[in-house]
Amino acid sequence: MKTNNKTRRFVMMSFLGIAGLYASPVFAFKKSDAEKLIKNLTNDVLGAVNEQKSDDIMFSRFEEIFSKYADVPLIARKALGPTWRGASKAQRSAYVSAFRGYMARYYGKRFEEFLGSEIIVSNSRKTSGGFLVGSNIILKDGSSYQAQWHVIDARGKYLMYNLFLEGVSVLSDVRVQIGSMLDKRAGSIDRLIEHLNSKS
């Protein structure tokens, strides 16, 4: 039985239309996107610090900022290391939530010194999985130091993955801390989660 040309074209167009609905969009990851993310992030950070609210309020703001601009699940998984593979779905979810709060306090305590400071974003460059966005942090007393923000394409969304302060990786530092906490709790992720939730 011969297929009518009109029928063939209709079937082909229908197929292409359906394929288009389910096709994954192509994201062009640009340097300007990474820089914009960090400019917005640092503006929010400085805003939270300069409000001079209580630590609880400031840490809550940092948790919101961390959730908005950082790939928290990926950072949490990298910080936990091989133990992540043996964790249940419920444990992973509870750990990521506890880790988010811990990191808000971790960054918050360090960002307190940014009161009255200025952060100038500059000299970004392409790197593995995204861009390394450079910035100069000028403190209130006039002193300054360099910070580099690793921004990645996280499943089509631009998010911060790591921060380097004067060349020192924050993620590496946090990985050591999490590893030490886990070792002290005989490798129990449940006890680690409890500790992270109670950490002040």
C-alpha positions in Angstrom: 0.0 0.0 0.0 1.5 3.3 -1.0 1.6 6.2 1.4 0.1 9.5 0.3 2.7 12.3 0.2 0.4 14.6 2.3 0.0 11.8 4.9 3.8 11.3 5.0 4.4 15.0 5.5 1.8 15.2 8.2 3.3 12.3 10.1 6.8 13.8 9.7 5.7 17.2 10.9 3.8 15.7 13.9 6.9 13.7 14.9 9.1 16.8 14.7 6.6 18.8 16.7 6.5 16.2 19.5 10.3 15.9 19.4 10.5 19.6 19.8 8.4 19.6 22.9 10.6 17.1 24.6 14.0 18.2 23.4 16.3 19.7 26.0 17.0 23.4 25.5 20.6 24.4 24.6 22.1 26.8 27.1 24.9 29.0 26.0 27.0 29.5 29.1 28.6 32.9 28.8 31.2 34.8 30.9 28.7 37.6 31.4 26.2 35.2 32.9 28.7 34.0 35.5 29.8 37.6 36.3 26.2 38.7 36.7 25.5 35.8 39.1 28.5 36.8 41.3 27.6 40.5 41.2 24.1 39.7 42.5 25.4 37.2 45.0 28.0 39.7 46.5 25.4 42.5 46.5 23.1 40.2 48.6 26.0 39.2 50.9 26.9 42.8 51.5 23.3 43.7 52.0 22.9 41.0 54.7 26.1 42.0 56.5 25.4 45.7 56.4 21.9 45.3 57.9 23.8 44.5 61.2 21.1 42.3 62.5 21.5 39.5 65.1 23.6 36.5 64.1 20.5 34.3 63.9 18.9 36.7 61.4 22.1 37.1 59.4 22.7 33.4 59.2 19.1 32.9 58.1 19.7 35.4 55.3 22.9 33.6 54.3 21.1 30.3 54.1 18.6 31.9 51.7 21.5 33.4 49.7 23.4 30.0 49.7 20.3 28.2 48.5 19.7 30.8 45.7 23.1 31.1 44.3 25.0 27.9 45.1 24.7 24.3 43.9 24.1 23.1 47.5 23.4 19.4 46.7 26.6 19.1 44.7 28.7 20.9 47.2 27.2 18.8 50.0 27.9 15.6 48.1 31.5 16.5 47.4 32.1 17.5 51.0 30.8 14.2 52.3 32.9 12.1 49.8 32.5 8.3 49.5 30.0 8.1 52.4 27.4 9.7 50.1 27.2 6.5 48.0 26.1 4.4 51.0 23.5 6.9 52.3 19.8 6.3 51.8 17.6 8.8 50.0 16.2 10.1 53.3 19.7 10.4 54.8 20.9 12.3 51.7 18.0 14.8 51.9 18.5 15.3 55.6 22.2 15.8 55.2 21.9 18.3 52.4 19.4 20.3 54.5 21.7 20.2 57.6 24.8 21.0 55.4 23.0 24.1 54.0 22.5 25.5 57.5 26.1 24.7 58.5 27.5 26.4 55.4 25.3 29.5 56.1 27.0 29.8 59.5 30.4 28.9 58.1 30.3 31.7 55.4 28.4 34.0 57.7 31.1 34.1 60.3 33.7 34.9 57.7 31.6 37.4 55.9 31.0 39.5 59.0 34.3 41.2 58.3 32.8 42.5 55.1 30.9 45.2 57.0 31.3 48.5 55.0 33.4 46.8 52.4 33.2 46.8 48.6 33.5 43.8 46.2 34.6 44.5 42.7 34.0 41.7 40.1 36.7 41.4 37.4 39.0 39.3 35.3 36.9 36.2 34.7 38.2 33.2 32.8 36.9 29.9 31.4 37.7 26.9 33.6 36.6 23.3 34.0 32.8 23.1 33.9 32.3 26.9 33.8 34.0 30.1 34.8 36.3 31.4 37.5 35.0 34.8 38.4 37.7 37.0 40.0 36.9 39.7 42.5 38.7 42.2 44.7 37.3 42.6 48.2 38.2 46.0 49.6 37.6 46.2 53.4 36.5 49.1 55.4 40.1 49.8 56.6 41.3 50.0 53.1 43.0 46.6 53.0 42.0 44.1 50.3 42.4 40.6 49.1 41.4 38.4 46.2 38.5 36.1 45.9 37.6 33.8 43.0 34.2 32.3 42.6 33.8 29.0 40.6 30.5 29.2 38.7 29.3 26.1 36.9 26.4 25.2 34.5 24.3 23.2 36.9 21.8 21.5 34.7 21.1 24.6 32.7 21.2 27.0 35.7 24.3 29.0 36.6 25.3 28.4 40.2 28.4 28.9 42.4 30.3 25.7 43.2 33.4 26.9 45.1 35.1 30.0 46.5 38.8 30.6 46.6 40.0 33.1 49.2 43.6 34.2 48.4 43.9 30.9 46.5 42.6 28.7 49.3 39.6 26.5 48.3 36.7 26.8 50.7 35.3 23.5 49.5 38.6 21.7 50.3 38.5 23.2 53.8 34.9 22.2 54.3 35.6 18.7 53.0 38.3 18.3 55.7 35.9 19.6 58.4 33.1 17.3 57.3 35.5 14.3 57.1 36.8 15.1 60.7 33.2 15.3 62.0 32.3 12.0 60.4 35.4 10.3 61.7 34.6 11.4 65.3 31.2 9.8 64.9 32.4 6.5 63.7 31.3 7.2 60.2 27.6 7.5 61.2 25.9 9.9 58.8 22.9 10.1 61.1 25.1 11.4 64.0 26.8 13.8 61.5 23.4 15.2 60.5 22.4 15.7 64.2 25.7 17.4 64.8 25.4 19.7 61.8 21.9 20.7 62.9 23.0 21.6 66.4 26.3 23.3 65.4 26.3 27.0 66.5 
